[in-house]
Amino acid sequence: MSILVYIESSEGAIKKTGHEGTSYAKALAEKMNCKVTALTINVSDTDSLKEYGADAVLQVTNADLKHFEASVYSNIIAQAAKEVSASVVVISSSADSKYMAPLLAIELNAGYASNVTDLPSSLSPFRVKRTVFTNKAFCDTTLQTDVKLLGLSNNSFGVHKNVGEAITTSFEPVLKPSSVQVDSVEKVVGKATIADADIVVSGGRGLKGPENWGLIEELADVLGAATACSKPVSDLGWRPHSEHVGQTGKPVATNLYIAIGISGAIQHLAGINASKVKVVINNDPEAPFFKAADYGIVGDAFEVIPKLIEKLKAFKAQSA
Ligand SMILES: Cc1cc2nc3c(=O)[nH]c(=O)nc-3n(C[C@H](O)[C@H](O)[C@H](O)COP(=O)(O)OP(=O)(O)OC[C@H]3O[C@@H](n4cnc5c(N)ncnc54)[C@H](O)[C@@H]3O)c2cc1C
């Protein structure tokens, strides 16, 4: 009996979700009295996994695995799970993993729970809490299969330092032929991504036009945040579609989400509900977003943002 955690990475670097998944797997392993094995694909430096509690690392290095492909990756994870006789497999509930999880569940004959937010409340039966209805409700789910597949909701468990042995061994799975060939991927470089950022500053149609986005970017820079936007903003071509958050865009589960000039339509809220603290800046006190907000500023974005930037810069200079 053991736990396998699949570590997501980007450009060879472990994503924050990989450390969160390892922290979760370690805490679960303590409950189950077993070991944690982390699986990496094309990650050269696996040392940090030890700090979050991995007891062993299976390291796959293969130039043919340059791009994520759900059926190939799920097959590799299944091979690793069988190799270590995993009874629980932990993945993140990222866009890629959600797409891959059903394939992996079939390969392992496993019950699958997505958007898991906490450690199991009971091991026998194996019962986990997860969010449903775009984070509007919680649901207790019992997994009845021998192997359990858990998709951990981002930022739900947190990253916790721990002690593991993390002995890294190379793992060479048999690669199944891919049904899809990814020729190229264009990525935004040098900026915090929405998925990995602790803070997201997001702008809506209230910003009036793309020429005003400098304000959003400056605020994001001061906070070390990623930038995002509402759907109409990307539909209008003011911002790239990669920044669109909501029901039809990217889900955001950050520690702090700052929404500026966004009305708070249900489809937008659906994507950001999992964020911990929501701050809203809107000049309409009746904007629906205020009902979902933890903190709100009723005011004109063009007056509030520069003042906020000024204060934050002064605060940073003071504490430097
Ligand atoms: C099937 C479907 C899926 C959808 N999916 C998504 C989705 O994934 N994500 C998404 O975002 N939307 C989605 N939408 C669209 C959604 O319904 C809203 O239309 C959209 O979120 C509104 O965007 P907005 O708040 O930027 O613009 P608006 O609704 O135009 O709101 C602009 C806000 O800015 C405020 N404002 C104006 N001027 C200022 C100022 N100077 N200072 C401060 N505040 C100001 C206004 O008071 C207003 O509240 C979807 C819709 C459908 C039908």
The ligand as an SDF file (V2000), in Angstrom:
LIG
                    3D

 53 58  0  0  0  0  0  0  0  0999 V2000
  -23.0140   30.8900  -21.4740 C   0  0  0  0  0  0  0  0  0  0  0  0
  -22.2950   32.0820  -20.9440 C   0  0  0  0  0  0  0  0  0  0  0  0
  -21.0320   31.9080  -20.4350 C   0  0  0  0  0  0  0  0  0  0  0  0
  -20.3360   32.9930  -19.9090 C   0  0  0  0  0  0  0  0  0  0  0  0
  -19.0790   32.7970  -19.4040 N   0  0  0  0  0  0  0  0  0  0  0  0
  -18.4410   33.8400  -18.8220 C   0  0  0  0  0  0  0  0  0  0  0  0
  -17.1660   33.6670  -18.2040 C   0  0  0  0  0  0  0  0  0  0  0  0
  -16.5940   32.5730  -18.1920 O   0  0  0  0  0  0  0  0  0  0  0  0
  -16.5640   34.7370  -17.6500 N   0  0  0  0  0  0  0  0  0  0  0  0
  -17.1370   35.9870  -17.6350 C   0  0  0  0  0  0  0  0  0  0  0  0
  -16.5140   36.9290  -17.1080 O   0  0  0  0  0  0  0  0  0  0  0  0
  -18.3440   36.1820  -18.2190 N   0  0  0  0  0  0  0  0  0  0  0  0
  -18.9940   35.1480  -18.8160 C   0  0  0  0  0  0  0  0  0  0  0  0
  -20.1860   35.3620  -19.4100 N   0  0  0  0  0  0  0  0  0  0  0  0
  -20.6740   36.7560  -19.5390 C   0  0  0  0  0  0  0  0  0  0  0  0
  -21.3360   37.2550  -18.2750 C   0  0  0  0  0  0  0  0  0  0  0  0
  -22.6930   36.8870  -18.2750 O   0  0  0  0  0  0  0  0  0  0  0  0
  -21.2270   38.7940  -18.2100 C   0  0  0  0  0  0  0  0  0  0  0  0
  -21.8180   39.3520  -19.3600 O   0  0  0  0  0  0  0  0  0  0  0  0
  -19.8140   39.3000  -18.0890 C   0  0  0  0  0  0  0  0  0  0  0  0
  -19.1510   38.6520  -17.0140 O   0  0  0  0  0  0  0  0  0  0  0  0
  -19.8090   40.8000  -17.8220 C   0  0  0  0  0  0  0  0  0  0  0  0
  -18.5120   41.2710  -17.9180 O   0  0  0  0  0  0  0  0  0  0  0  0
  -18.1030   42.6000  -17.1530 P   0  0  0  0  0  0  0  0  0  0  0  0
  -18.5140   42.4950  -15.7340 O   0  0  0  0  0  0  0  0  0  0  0  0
  -16.6590   42.8700  -17.4690 O   0  0  0  0  0  0  0  0  0  0  0  0
  -18.9450   43.7340  -17.9320 O   0  0  0  0  0  0  0  0  0  0  0  0
  -20.2490   44.5080  -17.5130 P   0  0  0  0  0  0  0  0  0  0  0  0
  -21.3750   43.6180  -17.2090 O   0  0  0  0  0  0  0  0  0  0  0  0
  -20.4400   45.5230  -18.5870 O   0  0  0  0  0  0  0  0  0  0  0  0
  -19.8700   45.2310  -16.1440 O   0  0  0  0  0  0  0  0  0  0  0  0
  -18.9550   46.2900  -16.0510 C   0  0  0  0  0  0  0  0  0  0  0  0
  -18.9140   46.7220  -14.5920 C   0  0  0  0  0  0  0  0  0  0  0  0
  -17.9630   47.7670  -14.4660 O   0  0  0  0  0  0  0  0  0  0  0  0
  -18.4970   48.7470  -13.5870 C   0  0  0  0  0  0  0  0  0  0  0  0
  -17.8670   50.0160  -13.9490 N   0  0  0  0  0  0  0  0  0  0  0  0
  -18.0900   50.8170  -15.0310 C   0  0  0  0  0  0  0  0  0  0  0  0
  -17.2950   51.8730  -15.0060 N   0  0  0  0  0  0  0  0  0  0  0  0
  -16.5220   51.7560  -13.8940 C   0  0  0  0  0  0  0  0  0  0  0  0
  -15.5120   52.5610  -13.3360 C   0  0  0  0  0  0  0  0  0  0  0  0
  -15.0850   53.6930  -13.9110 N   0  0  0  0  0  0  0  0  0  0  0  0
  -14.9310   52.1750  -12.1710 N   0  0  0  0  0  0  0  0  0  0  0  0
  -15.3390   51.0320  -11.5320 C   0  0  0  0  0  0  0  0  0  0  0  0
  -16.2990   50.2420  -12.0470 N   0  0  0  0  0  0  0  0  0  0  0  0
  -16.8750   50.5950  -13.2130 C   0  0  0  0  0  0  0  0  0  0  0  0
  -19.9790   48.7320  -13.8300 C   0  0  0  0  0  0  0  0  0  0  0  0
  -20.6790   49.2410  -12.6980 O   0  0  0  0  0  0  0  0  0  0  0  0
  -20.2350   47.2530  -14.0470 C   0  0  0  0  0  0  0  0  0  0  0  0
  -20.5610   46.6080  -12.8260 O   0  0  0  0  0  0  0  0  0  0  0  0
  -20.9200   34.2900  -19.9310 C   0  0  0  0  0  0  0  0  0  0  0  0
  -22.2060   34.4510  -20.4340 C   0  0  0  0  0  0  0  0  0  0  0  0
  -22.8750   33.3580  -20.9410 C   0  0  0  0  0  0  0  0  0  0  0  0
  -24.2690   33.5630  -21.4590 C   0  0  0  0  0  0  0  0  0  0  0  0
  1  2  1  0
  2  3  1  0
  2 52  2  0
  3  4  2  0
  4  5  1  0
  4 50  1  0
  5  6  2  0
  6  7  1  0
  6 13  1  0
  7  8  2  0
  7  9  1  0
  9 10  1  0
 10 11  2  0
 10 12  1  0
 12 13  2  0
 13 14  1  0
 14 15  1  0
 14 50  1  0
 15 16  1  0
 16 17  1  0
 16 18  1  0
 18 19  1  0
 18 20  1  0
 20 21  1  0
 20 22  1  0
 22 23  1  0
 23 24  1  0
 24 25  2  0
 24 26  1  0
 24 27  1  0
 27 28  1  0
 28 29  2  0
 28 30  1  0
 28 31  1  0
 31 32  1  0
 32 33  1  0
 33 34  1  0
 33 48  1  0
 34 35  1  0
 35 36  1  0
 35 46  1  0
 36 37  1  0
 36 45  1  0
 37 38  2  0
 38 39  1  0
 39 40  1  0
 39 45  2  0
 40 41  1  0
 40 42  2  0
 42 43  1  0
 43 44  2  0
 44 45  1  0
 46 47  1  0
 46 48  1  0
 48 49  1  0
 50 51  2  0
 51 52  1  0
 52 53  1  0
M  END
$$$$
